[in-house]
């Protein structure tokens, strides 16, 4: 929609046009299948847990080294 037309529309009409265009754009999206989305979700959770554990171990090691140096 051109800017000239948008200026002429009321705020309610602008909102209606926006929602209508947004719905049209959402219909163009190729959505991931539920099974694939779940697999990706579990992969992200697993990787997050692994990274948290690795960083925790590294933190413990560095903490132990610092305590040893300081004492």
N, C-alpha and C positions, 0 to 999 in steps of 0.2 A: 504494500500500500504506500502511496506517495505521501510525502510530508504535507503537501497542500491539502490532501483529503483528510489527513489525521487532524489538522488544525481545525477543520470545519466540524468535526464530530464532537459530540458531548463526551464528557468523561465516562459515562455509562456505556456509550456506544464504542468508545475506544477500548474499554475493558472487554466488551463482547467480541470485538474484532481480535484482540490479543488472545483471548481464550480460544476462539475458533482457530486461529493460526497455530497456537500451541498444540491443540488437539491434532491438527493436520500433520504437524512435525512429529508428534509421538507415534502416529500411524506408520511413518516411514522407517522407524527404528526396527532393526532386526534384533529381537530379544533373545538372549541366551536361554537354552533349554534349562529346565529346573535341575535336572541331574548334573549338567555341566556346571551350573552355578553353585550347587552344593559341593561338588568336587573341588572347585576353586576356593570356596569358603573354607573347607577343611584343610586345604593346602596352606592357606594363609594363616589359619589358627596354628597348625603344626609348626610352620616356619617361625611364627612369632614366639611360640613356646621354646623352640630350640635356641633361638637368638637370645631370649631372656635367660635361659640356663647358662649359655656360654658367657654372656656378659656378667652374670652373677658369679661364675667361677673365676673369671678374670678379675673381678672386683675383690673377691676373697683373697686371691693370690697377691694382688697389689697391696691390699690392706695388711696382709701378713708381712710382706716385705717392708712396708713403711713402719709398722710396729717394731720389727726387728731392728731396723736402722735407728729409730728414735730411742729405743730402750737400751 
